[in-house]
Amino acid sequence: MNIRFLEGQAGDPLQERRNALAKTAAILAADAIAPAEPGASVSYRSGGRTLVVGSSAQALPWADHLASALPVTLLLLDNVDVGERPYPVFVARAVAVAGWLGSFEARWQAPGQPAGQGKFDLVLDLCPSPLIASHQPPHGYYAPGFEDAARRAAAAELMEMVGDFDKPKYFAYKERLCAHSRNGLAGCTACIEICSAKAISSAGDRIKVNPYLCAGCGACTTVCPSGALGYAYPSAEHTGSRIKAALRAYREAGGEDPVLLLHSEGGAPLIEAVGMDAATGVPGRVIPMALHHTASTGIDVWLSALAYGAAGITVLMTEAEAPQYAAALDTQMRIAETVLEGLGYTGPHFQLLRVSGPQELAVALQHAPRGEAPGEMATFNLAAEKRNTLDYALDHLFRHAPQPAQEVPLPKGSPFGAIAVNKQTCSLCMACVGACPSSAIMDTPNMPQLRFVEQNCVQCGLCANTCPENAITLVPRMAFGDTRKQTVVLNESQPFHCIRCNKAFGTVHMIENMLGRLSGHSAFAGNLDRLRMCGDCRVIDMMQPEGEFSVPLRRPS
């Protein structure tokens, strides 16, 4: 039971006033941080070529309306005579549309007619079901549904969508860190699964992100275990500087138990409505902080905020956001809470809200988390590299932990942990070394030795999937202190030397395994010594007359 939380519910009017004043100071401090500057941008060009799709009753009036300002093509889903029109009209039974602002492609078919196709800049979709089913539709595509007001708003926007347009390139991708795949074996697919714009796809051992479809939610960067995908605009460093400034100002103004209320644009009206209600209002210790999107922050940012002194993190989501975002954030909150519990910090520290009205939000904020935070505020700044930020936060939380633990077990699927190697079956072939995307597994140039650094492991499973001996098992956990950063030896063996030329070419254990498996093979029957030779000497031996050796054989010791 969280005694601090129950005590806080009783309330201290004087402290509540201090908290309210401290919140004002926090908001001013965060707003004083200069706005993030966009770096690279993505450009669109639209000439206004508009495709309108739907039945005659639904689509014809809007095609006529748009045709007064835009070059329109109408695709009718029913074969109705619409008379002469100043724009092309086609009848279609099956329609497919793909693309983005300025670059849509449509294909359609009708009974007894050749297939049709066309390129368009804009699409007004008035079909019963959207032709593009992604939760976050591409720019230039409008599927307003059946409400007249929504259709009017869509038509008004379409008429303005002519010209050149830019948006920030929200992500940065570092291929060398990507844990998606190796040698055709699957690893991490978290970014592909969570993208609501369907902008991410597999491209062999790497992923491909379509910047024209990317909506900038940042969910892919939140679930990426290695940091291969980073949120470029606004950057993690910029968000971190706002959080750090707000929490420092709150603390200096005498506030207690601050909670960051992270929200995106859709949550602002709900928070404003709660704040205008004198009976409830937003509690003084709850500090609203606007983000470009709530899915853009995860465990690295949250743990950093706790290291800065936050008593909790509340993330506000609305019904407009994709359901997979909430599932991902909930998973990350459970991992983060498990880590904090393992270090002895009294919780809860996290609250994920998905509300539909101000009253529901007001009640939830009265129960905002009041978890235990470190007694000393951290001084580090969020780094560009996600894993570096995590290291800073974890080190601070560990140093000030009420009950420091060397390791905390985590749920299956967590992106942190170690690996266990079965030394009886591991042949030290080093296939896992080549598969590891994060340099967590390493070999040793001078001897057969498998080494591991837990700090680098992202639990992608590529090592286990690659291992021909099935000798590797993932161990999800969070290690602390020097244990996390040390290089440890997981397996080692003596090198085996060729019995012909004395060159080291494998390990004793590997050769023993080969002898056991291939002793009955026809290619080696009666010639087992060839398994004890390096590749070059084996070929030479096979080409020589039986029984003739140019170099004396050396029996293994």
Disulfide bonds with the S-S distance in Angstrom:
none
